[in-house]
Amino acid sequence: MDNADHGGEFSTGSETPGERSYPQVEAGSPQGATGPLAPDVSRETDATEGFRVRTAADIAVAAPVFDDDHATPLARAAEHIVLARQGARMRPALARPSKTRIFVVANQKGGVGKTTSTVNIAAALAQLGQRVLVIDLDPQGNASTALGVEHRRGVPSTYDALVDGEPLVDVTTESPEIENLWAVPATIDLAGAEIELVSVVARESRLRKAVHGHPWVGTAAEAGEDRFDYVLIDCPPSLGLLTLNALVAGDEMLIPIQAEYYALEGLGQLLETVEMVRAHLNQGLEVSTILVTMFDARTRLASGVAEEVREHFGDQVLKTSIPRSVRVSEAPSYGQTVMTYDPGSPGALSYLEAAREIAIQGASR
């Protein structure tokens, strides 16, 4: 058989097909197909009309490029990572709040990104020029791990402050990764704290006493320029005595909500607990911030959950959502937050923008 007569049927023919352009918009490509031959798009990926959650893709679009005419997607990504790394040092500091804002980060449902959001928002706030303290109240010590803070048994920790009454300033350590970020680590000893606190007088207000006893907590007049601008308390995934201590100690509440249906089911119980605390223990507590996490823009379910949350909570929901990101999950294994592990990743960009919203909200108070 003469191969020359059938060159068009083989990949080794004399005429090599041209390389596809990017994006593929020519005839025959999925992106460029139109009309009756266009492929059907699954209804599962339809975006819900109306409410639109801001994602990292929206944030990245606004990033400048050196040569927009010749920039490839890879060049854009590389440039954005460089800008993100430099930005941590070069970006202007945001205005500081007039007094320390004490946030309780809680949700009794596990796996919603509670600890991840705590450490990354804390790191992002520190990069925006704020002085931040993270109090790890979860016996697992995951927040301590992500911040690179030692939390083996015997290390001064939240247990010493809650049970033994040690001053919080004596159990606070500076994060080795990020400037202006401090942490109170949690050790495994904290697992027995709830039992030990049962017989203690005013057991539900132990943390509040410790936090407000710190010399860097208070107004500008009380604590000066060295004051903490933000205190973020990472709670365990339960509504026990440790979480109750946090709710009594805090002024504001940040609730991470996973963009899935199950995340909404336990929210009612959490809000009932908040109302009980407000009625009997801490009248000043308010749910000020809702953060949608693990958002998948490809699915209609995620958009539907985000829209339902916004309909219920209104302006309390941050405009920025946190996308699903492998880099965010990888960072703690290196003792880092995603803000230092991969500052140009979609997760880091989203947390930075969420922190910016919180900081601007705080400056206007």
Secondary structure, 3 states (H helix, E strand, C coil): CCHHHHHHHCCCCCCCCCCCCCCCCCCCCCCCCCHHHCCCCCHHHCCCCCCCCECHHHHHHCCCCCCCCCCCHHHHHHHHHHHHHHHHHHCCCCCCCCECEEEEECCCCCCCCHHHHHHHHHHHHHHCCCCEEEEECCCCCHHHHHCCCCCCCCCCCHHHHHCCCCCHHHHCEECCCCCCEEEECCCHHHHHHHHHHCCCCCHHHHHHHHHHCCCCCCEHHHHHHHCCCEEEEECCCCCCHHHHHHHHHCCEEEEEEECCCHHHHCHHHHHHHHHHHHHHCCCCCEEEEEEEECECCCCHHHHHHHHHHHHHHHHHECCECCECCHHHHHHHHHCCCHHHHCCCCHHHHHHHHHHHHHHHHHHCC
